[in-house]
Amino acid sequence: MGKYLVDIKNERLSFFTPAGEVKALNDVTIHLEEGEVLGIVGESGSGKSVTAYSLMGLTAHPGKLLGGTLEFNGHHVENMTEKEMRKIRGNEISIIFQDPMTSLNPVYTVGNQIEEVIRLHTDKNKAEAKARAKELLELVGINEPEKRLKQYPHELSGGMRQRIMIAIALACEPKLLIADEPTTALDVTIQAQILELMMELKEKLGMAIIMITHDLGVVASMCDKIAVMYAGRIVEYGETDDIFYNPQHMYTKGLIRSMPRLDTTEHEKLVPIEGTPVDMLNPPAGCPFAPRCDAAMKICLNQMPPQTDLEGCHYTKCWMIQKEQFEAQKGEA
């Protein structure tokens, strides 16, 4: 096994639709160590969920992996059959989906659904599975677990249902938990509780987490590292402090500017990112963010910027940084 729990290298993935090829992922590289929390941030359609689903072998038709390697916990995911994938899904890698109402089966009780996962992946009998289900509900902070196990999803609140989803995901104590916008459907106070719960469980179970979100505020306190995605590419990557206090890509700067802050003066307006996301059927030749970027130069529109390595693991793909570095070297000379 390599030194990383998750080692995705140069992944390229496209969806072949009747309208043409949608290049969903272009040269995506992600490394994640055991017990580490990575936030993948970006707007809708940037490729966040596709990256995570491909790691679980859940790329939906007509999606196709065209290149790169996906290694998880010593498994080469790109070469595994569906039968082999089923053995590691739930056991070693689990996912919490966006909307708990559509992820839970409405015709089975909560207890049934948790017990089914336990019995499928472990050799526990019915009574042991029931005891473990109760234990899991207590672990995720649900009151009266005995009563909840007999209830159906529609009888529970949104926050409760999301906790049930976390309980199901943790049933076999996976090494990696993928959280796909787990707080989107919840109000702010419940959102804070769910995020706090995930961090507590991470400490308790020592698992790694990939947190997928479009909200930079959600990842600020949770993540060790952040990958900022735009149009199927990672445009900036680094430790959380690097991304928040020293953002280098114009898109990252735009995301941070459009976040509400507590330390701003009264009535200060938020600065939105103008324009619309890239048409993935016809992506631009150069930097995908160039059409929306205030500082775009001619080269940005025609040529994809190379990777610029900054301090530590921090890197970005932006012509502006290349220009700044070139001018700094020229000044020194």
C-alpha positions as CSV (number, residue, x, y, z in Angstrom):
1,M,0.0,0.0,0.0
2,G,1.2,3.5,-0.8
3,K,1.6,6.3,1.7
4,Y,-1.8,7.8,0.9
5,L,-5.2,6.4,1.8
6,V,-6.6,8.1,-1.3
7,D,-4.3,8.6,-4.3
8,I,-6.1,10.0,-7.4
9,K,-3.7,10.8,-10.2
10,N,-4.5,12.7,-13.4
11,E,-8.1,11.5,-13.6
12,R,-10.0,12.3,-16.8
13,L,-13.7,11.4,-17.0
14,S,-16.3,12.3,-19.6
15,F,-20.0,11.9,-20.1
16,F,-20.9,10.9,-23.7
17,T,-24.3,12.5,-24.1
18,P,-26.4,12.9,-27.3
19,A,-25.4,16.5,-27.4
20,G,-21.7,15.6,-27.3
21,E,-18.8,14.9,-24.8
22,V,-19.0,16.6,-21.5
23,K,-15.5,16.7,-20.0
24,A,-16.5,16.4,-16.4
25,L,-13.0,15.9,-15.0
26,N,-9.8,17.1,-16.5
27,D,-6.5,16.0,-15.0
28,V,-7.7,15.8,-11.4
29,T,-5.1,14.8,-8.8
30,I,-5.9,14.3,-5.1
31,H,-3.9,12.8,-2.2
32,L,-5.5,12.1,1.2
33,E,-3.8,10.6,4.2
34,E,-5.4,8.5,6.9
35,G,-7.5,10.6,9.4
36,E,-7.2,13.7,7.2
37,V,-10.2,16.0,6.2
38,L,-10.2,17.3,2.7
39,G,-12.8,19.9,1.5
40,I,-13.7,20.0,-2.2
41,V,-15.2,23.4,-2.9
42,G,-16.8,24.7,-6.1
43,E,-20.1,25.7,-7.7
44,S,-22.6,23.3,-9.2
45,G,-21.2,21.4,-12.1
46,S,-17.6,21.9,-11.2
47,G,-17.0,18.1,-10.8
48,K,-16.9,17.8,-7.0
49,S,-19.4,14.9,-6.7
50,V,-18.2,13.2,-9.9
51,T,-14.7,12.9,-8.4
52,A,-16.0,11.3,-5.2
53,Y,-18.5,9.0,-6.9
54,S,-15.8,7.7,-9.3
55,L,-13.7,6.7,-6.2
56,M,-16.6,4.5,-5.1
57,G,-17.1,3.1,-8.6
58,L,-20.4,4.9,-8.9
59,T,-19.9,6.7,-12.2
60,A,-23.4,6.7,-13.8
61,H,-23.9,5.8,-17.5
62,P,-23.0,7.5,-19.9
63,G,-19.9,8.4,-17.8
64,K,-16.5,6.9,-18.7
65,L,-13.1,7.0,-17.1
66,L,-10.7,8.0,-19.9
67,G,-7.4,8.2,-18.0
68,G,-5.6,8.4,-14.7
69,T,-5.4,6.1,-11.7
70,L,-7.6,5.9,-8.7
71,E,-6.1,4.2,-5.7
72,F,-7.9,3.8,-2.4
73,N,-6.5,1.9,0.6
74,G,-4.3,-0.3,-1.7
75,H,-7.2,-1.0,-4.2
76,H,-6.9,0.1,-7.8
77,V,-10.5,1.3,-8.2
78,E,-10.2,1.8,-12.0
79,N,-9.5,-1.9,-12.5
80,M,-12.1,-3.3,-10.1
81,T,-15.3,-5.1,-11.1
82,E,-18.7,-4.2,-9.6
83,K,-18.6,-7.4,-7.5
84,E,-15.2,-6.4,-6.0
85,M,-16.4,-2.8,-5.4
86,R,-19.3,-4.0,-3.4
87,K,-17.0,-5.6,-0.9
88,I,-15.3,-2.2,-0.1
89,R,-18.3,0.0,-0.4
90,G,-19.8,0.4,3.1
91,N,-16.9,-1.6,4.6
92,E,-13.9,0.7,3.8
93,I,-15.5,3.7,2.1
94,S,-19.0,5.2,2.8
95,I,-21.0,8.1,1.6
96,I,-23.6,10.5,3.0
97,F,-25.7,11.9,0.2
98,Q,-27.2,15.4,-0.1
99,D,-30.8,14.7,0.5
100,P,-31.6,12.2,3.3
101,M,-35.3,11.9,2.3
102,T,-34.5,10.5,-1.2
103,S,-31.7,8.3,0.2
104,L,-33.7,6.5,2.8
105,N,-36.3,3.9,1.7
106,P,-39.8,5.3,2.7
107,V,-41.4,1.8,3.1
108,Y,-38.9,0.3,5.6
109,T,-38.4,1.4,9.2
110,V,-35.1,3.1,10.2
111,G,-34.1,0.0,12.2
112,N,-34.6,-2.2,9.1
113,Q,-32.4,-0.1,7.0
114,I,-29.5,0.1,9.4
115,E,-29.7,-3.6,10.3
116,E,-29.7,-4.5,6.6
117,V,-26.3,-2.7,6.1
118,I,-24.8,-4.4,9.3
119,R,-25.9,-7.9,8.3
120,L,-24.7,-7.4,4.7
121,H,-21.2,-6.4,5.6
122,T,-20.6,-8.3,8.9
123,D,-21.3,-11.7,10.3
124,K,-23.6,-10.4,13.0
125,N,-26.9,-12.2,13.6
126,K,-30.3,-10.4,13.8
127,A,-30.2,-9.7,17.5
128,E,-26.5,-8.4,17.3
129,A,-27.4,-6.2,14.3
130,K,-30.3,-4.7,16.2
131,A,-28.1,-4.0,19.2
132,R,-25.4,-2.4,16.9
133,A,-28.1,-0.3,15.2
134,K,-29.2,1.1,18.6
135,E,-25.6,1.7,19.5
136,L,-25.1,3.7,16.2
137,L,-28.1,5.9,16.9
138,E,-26.7,6.7,20.3
139,L,-23.4,7.5,18.7
140,V,-24.9,10.0,16.3
141,G,-26.8,11.7,19.1
142,I,-30.4,10.5,18.5
143,N,-32.7,10.4,21.6
144,E,-34.9,7.4,22.4
145,P,-33.1,5.1,19.9
146,E,-35.4,2.2,20.7
147,K,-38.4,4.2,19.5
148,R,-36.6,5.6,16.5
149,L,-35.6,2.2,15.2
150,K,-39.4,1.4,14.8
151,Q,-40.2,4.6,13.0
152,Y,-40.3,5.4,9.2
153,P,-38.2,8.1,7.6
154,H,-41.2,10.4,7.1
155,E,-41.9,10.5,10.8
156,L,-38.5,12.1,11.5
157,S,-37.2,15.7,11.0
158,G,-34.6,16.6,8.4
159,G,-31.8,16.7,10.9
160,M,-32.8,13.3,12.4
161,R,-32.8,11.8,8.9
162,Q,-29.4,13.1,8.2
163,R,-28.1,11.6,11.5
164,I,-29.7,8.3,10.4
165,M,-27.7,8.5,7.1
166,I,-24.5,9.1,9.1
167,A,-25.3,6.1,11.3
168,I,-25.8,3.9,8.2
169,A,-22.5,5.3,6.7
170,L,-20.6,4.5,9.9
171,A,-22.1,1.0,10.4
172,C,-18.9,-0.7,9.5
173,E,-16.4,1.9,10.7
174,P,-15.1,2.9,7.3
175,K,-11.6,4.3,6.7
176,L,-13.0,7.0,4.5
177,L,-16.3,8.9,4.7
178,I,-17.4,11.0,1.7
179,A,-19.9,13.7,2.7
180,D,-21.7,15.1,-0.4
181,E,-23.1,18.4,0.7
182,P,-24.6,16.8,3.9
183,T,-26.0,20.0,5.3
184,T,-27.6,21.5,2.1
185,A,-31.2,20.6,3.1
186,L,-30.8,21.6,6.7
187,D,-31.3,24.9,8.6
188,V,-28.2,26.6,10.0
189,T,-28.4,25.4,13.6
190,I,-28.9,21.8,12.6
191,Q,-26.1,22.2,10.0
192,A,-23.7,23.3,12.8
193,Q,-24.7,20.2,14.9
194,I,-24.2,17.8,12.0
195,L,-20.7,19.2,11.2
196,E,-19.8,19.1,14.9
197,L,-21.0,15.5,15.1
198,M,-18.9,14.5,12.0
199,M,-15.8,16.0,13.6
200,E,-16.4,14.2,16.9
201,L,-16.9,10.9,15.1
202,K,-13.7,11.5,13.0
203,E,-11.8,11.8,16.3
204,K,-13.4,8.8,17.8
205,L,-13.1,6.5,14.8
206,G,-9.9,7.9,13.2
207,M,-11.4,8.0,9.7
208,A,-10.6,10.4,6.9
209,I,-13.3,12.6,5.5
210,I,-13.9,14.1,2.0
211,M,-16.3,17.0,2.4
212,I,-18.0,18.2,-0.8
213,T,-19.6,21.6,-0.6
214,H,-20.2,24.9,-2.4
215,D,-19.9,26.8,0.9
216,L,-16.4,27.8,1.9
217,G,-17.7,28.7,5.4
218,V,-18.6,25.0,6.1
219,V,-15.0,23.8,5.4
220,A,-13.2,26.6,7.3
221,S,-13.3,25.0,10.7
222,M,-13.4,21.3,9.5
223,C,-10.8,20.7,6.9
224,D,-7.0,20.2,7.0
225,K,-6.8,20.8,3.2
226,I,-9.0,22.4,0.5
227,A,-9.2,21.7,-3.2
228,V,-11.0,24.5,-5.1
229,M,-12.6,23.1,-8.3
230,Y,-13.8,24.9,-11.4
231,A,-15.1,23.4,-14.6
232,G,-13.7,19.9,-13.9
233,R,-10.3,21.1,-12.8
234,I,-8.6,21.7,-9.5
235,V,-7.6,25.4,-9.8
236,E,-6.1,25.8,-6.3
237,Y,-5.1,23.3,-3.6
238,G,-3.5,23.8,-0.2
239,E,-3.9,23.8,3.5
240,T,-7.0,25.6,4.9
241,D,-5.0,28.6,6.1
242,D,-3.3,29.0,2.8
243,I,-6.6,29.1,0.9
244,F,-8.3,31.5,3.3
245,Y,-5.4,33.8,4.2
246,N,-3.3,33.6,1.0
247,P,-5.7,32.8,-1.9
248,Q,-3.9,32.9,-5.2
249,H,-6.4,32.0,-7.9
250,M,-8.8,34.6,-9.0
251,Y,-11.8,32.2,-8.6
252,T,-10.8,31.4,-5.0
253,K,-10.5,35.2,-4.3
254,G,-13.9,35.7,-5.8
255,L,-15.4,32.9,-3.6
256,I,-13.9,34.4,-0.4
257,R,-15.1,38.0,-1.4
258,S,-18.7,36.7,-1.8
259,M,-18.8,35.2,1.7
260,P,-20.6,37.2,4.4
261,R,-18.1,38.2,7.2
262,L,-18.6,39.4,10.8
263,D,-15.7,41.9,10.7
264,T,-17.0,44.1,7.8
265,T,-18.3,47.6,8.2
266,E,-22.1,48.0,8.3
267,H,-24.0,47.9,5.0
268,E,-20.9,46.7,3.1
269,K,-22.1,44.9,-0.1
270,L,-21.0,41.3,-0.9
271,V,-19.2,41.1,-4.2
272,P,-20.7,38.3,-6.4
273,I,-18.7,36.5,-9.2
274,E,-20.2,37.9,-12.4
275,G,-21.0,35.8,-15.4
276,T,-22.2,32.2,-15.7
277,P,-20.3,28.8,-15.4
278,V,-18.6,27.3,-18.4
279,D,-20.5,25.3,-21.0
280,M,-18.8,21.9,-20.4
281,L,-19.7,20.8,-23.9
282,N,-17.6,23.6,-25.4
283,P,-15.0,24.5,-22.8
284,P,-12.6,27.4,-23.6
285,A,-9.1,26.7,-24.9
286,G,-7.5,28.5,-22.0
287,C,-8.2,28.9,-18.4
288,P,-11.9,28.0,-17.8
289,F,-12.4,30.9,-15.4
290,A,-11.0,33.5,-17.9
291,P,-14.4,34.7,-19.3
292,R,-15.5,35.7,-15.8
293,C,-12.1,37.0,-14.5
294,D,-11.6,40.7,-14.0
295,A,-7.8,40.3,-14.5
296,A,-7.9,38.1,-17.6
297,M,-5.1,38.6,-20.1
298,K,-5.0,37.5,-23.7
299,I,-3.0,34.3,-22.9
300,C,-5.7,33.3,-20.3
301,L,-8.2,32.9,-23.1
302,N,-6.0,30.8,-25.4
303,Q,-3.8,28.7,-23.2
304,M,-4.3,26.6,-20.1
305,P,-2.1,27.9,-17.3
306,P,0.6,25.5,-15.9
307,Q,0.7,24.5,-12.2
308,T,2.5,27.0,-10.0
309,D,3.8,25.4,-6.8
310,L,3.8,27.7,-3.8
311,E,4.8,26.9,-0.2
312,G,4.2,23.4,1.2
313,C,1.5,21.6,-0.7
314,H,-0.1,24.8,-1.9
315,Y,-0.4,25.2,-5.7
316,T,-2.5,27.0,-8.2
317,K,-3.1,27.2,-11.9
318,C,-3.3,30.8,-12.8
319,W,-1.4,33.0,-15.4
320,M,-1.5,36.0,-13.0
321,I,0.7,34.1,-10.5
322,Q,3.1,33.1,-13.4
323,K,3.3,36.8,-14.4
324,E,3.9,37.9,-10.8
325,Q,6.7,35.4,-10.3
326,F,8.3,36.3,-13.7
327,E,8.2,40.0,-12.8
328,A,9.7,39.3,-9.3
329,Q,12.6,37.3,-10.9
330,K,13.1,40.1,-13.4
331,G,13.2,42.6,-10.6
332,E,15.8,40.6,-8.7
333,A,17.9,40.2,-11.8
